[in-house]
Amino acid sequence: MKKFELMVLPYAEEALEPVISRETIAFHHGKHLAGYVNNLNGLLEGSPLAGLSLEEMVCKATGGILNNAGQILNHEMYFGQFRGESMESTQKERGLDARKAAGDSKSAPCGRLAEAIVRDFGAFEVFKKEFEKAGATLFGSGWVWLSAEKDGKLVITQEANASNPIQKGLRPLLTFDVWEHAYYLDYQNRRAAHLSALWQIVDWKVIEKRYKE
């Protein structure tokens, strides 16, 4: 039986500070995601779904297998979409304060993805506001996603718990986690502040690659 393993972060635990603290990464990745991996491996023992990819499980499974496979898939996309460059290091290297660093060219998409965002939302800033609103107003736990339809049209969706846009035939591109464990150590109940801060560390090259694939 294929065993799933905890993803290796493409950056150091402290690399996303101050937007996401080292402590939050340690718990979120090292405890929560690791728990989903261990749970899924246990649930797959003797299951006819053993051997499927995470994407296939999310579309075919129910119950515990669906929940844990979905959370692994979601978290791997989430952790894999950030720049491993802290705002503090950016400030030292460029002689800029964190607010100026957040506004550099890395903090916005380019090329076909940028054109699609303007086409479907009117402007990048309009998209950001709609995305943050969708994340802030999702009741309970879950995820907010930017996805592409088959024709390339971009849509924002709210996905409860461990759901993923692929269950709707969409291609997921960008996600913000709005489970409390993703932000409570750093932002307490200020979910909106957490969502607003995440733009500073999004690696748009990763999102652009997902859009092109």
N, C-alpha and C positions, 0 to 999 in steps of 0.2 A: 504493500500500500504506500502511495506517495505521502510523505510527511511534509507538511508546510512548516516553514521556518520563519522566525521573526526577522522582518526586513532590517537591513543595516542602514542606518541613517546616512545620507550623503553629506553630512556636516556634523560638527561637534555639538554636543548638547547645549552649549552656551552660545552657539553661533547666531541664534535668532533673538537674543536679548537686545533691547529691553521689551520688544514686542511680545515674545514668548520666553519666559524665564527657563533657565536650566532645570529648575525644580519641576516645573510643569512638564517639560519634555521627558524628564526622568520618570515621572509617574504615568504620563499619557502614553509614551512609547514603551517604556520598560515594564510597566505594570498592566495597564489596560489592554494595549495591543497584544502584549505577550500572553495575556489571559485568553483573548479570543483565539490566538493560534493554538494554545494548549487545549482549549475546549473543543475546537474543530477537529483536531487530530484524534481526540478521544471519541468524539461522536462518529467519526468516519470508520472506526473499527467495525468491520463486517457490513458496512453500508454499501448498497449498490452504486452510490454516488462517488465512492472512493475512486480516485483517478481522474475525476473531472477537474477542469480549471476553476478558479474562483468565479469567473464570469459565468460559466455554465451552471455552477451550483446556485448562484444568485438568481438565475432565470428558471431553474428547475426545482430547487429544494423548498422545503417548508420547515417550520419550527426552529429548533436549535441550530440545525445545520445552516439554514438560511440566515439566521441572525448573526452567527459567528463568521460565516463566509462573507456576508455583506459588510460587516464591520472591518474585517481584514482588508477587503478590496477598497473600501472607502478610505481607511486610514493610510494604506499604501499610496493612494493617489494624493491624499492630503499632505503627508510628510514629504512626499517626493516633489512637491510643487514650490517649495520655498528656496530662497537664495541662502546659501550657507555663508552669510556675511553679516555680521552684527552691525547695528547702527553705530556702535561705539568705534569699531574698527574703521568703518566708512568715514567717520568724522576725523579720525587721526590721519588717514591716508589722503583725504581730499581737502582737509582744512575747512570742513563744513559742519554746521550744527545738524542735529538729527532731522529737523524739519526740512532743511534744504536738501539733505541727502534723500529724504523720502520723495522729493520731487524730481530726482534726476531721471535720465532717460530709461533706466532699468525699471522704473516703476510704472511703465505703461507699455502696452503691446504695440507691435508694428506690423507692417506687411498685410497679408490677407486677413488675418484675425482682426487687426485694427479696423480695416475697411468694413468687415462684417459687423463689428460692434457699432460703428457709426450708422451703417445701413439699417440695422435692426433695432437700435435703441435711440438713434439721433445724435448721440455724443458719448464719449467715454465717461464723462462725469455723470451723465444721466444713467448710464448702465450701472456705475458704482452705487449710486443712490438707490436704484431699484433692487440691486443685489443685497445691499445692506438691509433694506426694508424687509425683504423676503426672509432674511436670516433672523432679524429681530422679532418678527411677528409669527414665526413658526412656533406653535404651541407645543410645549413639552420638549422632548429631545429629538435630535435629528440633524439634518444637513441641508444647506442651500447650495444649489449647483448651477453652473453655466454649462449648457450642453448644446450639441449641434444635432439638428434633424438630418435626415438622409440627404436633403437637398442643400445642406450647409447653413440653413437658417438657425440663428442662435436663440435659445430660450432659457429662461430662469425657472427653476422648479424648486419646490420645497419637498424634501423627502424625510418622512418620519422614521425614527429609530435607525434601523440598518438598511433601509431601502436605498436603491441606486437607480439612476436614470436609465440604465441599460434594460431594466425591466419594462420600460415604456418604449423601447426601440430607439432610444437616443444614444448619442456618443458623448459621454461625460468629459469635460475639459478642465473645470476649475471647481473646487469645493471649499467651503468654510464649515468647520465642525461647530455645531451649536449645542452639543451635549455639554453639560456643566463641567465635566471633568476636563474639558479642553481649555477652559478659561478661568475657573473659579479661584484658583490660587493667586492669579495675577490681577483679576478684574472683579472678583466677587460676583455680585448680581448684575454688573454693568455689561451685559451681553453686547449692546450696541457699540460701546467703546472698544470692546475686543474686535468686533467685526471691522470697525473703521481703521484700527491699527494694522490689521493683517495686510493691507495693500502695500505697506512698506517693504514686505519681505517676499512678495509673490515673484517667482521667477517666470517671467512672461515667455522666455524662450521655451520652457517646458510646456506651457499652455499652447503656444504656437505650434509646437511639434505635434501635440495631441490633435490639434485642429487639422493639420495637414495629413495625418495618417488615415 
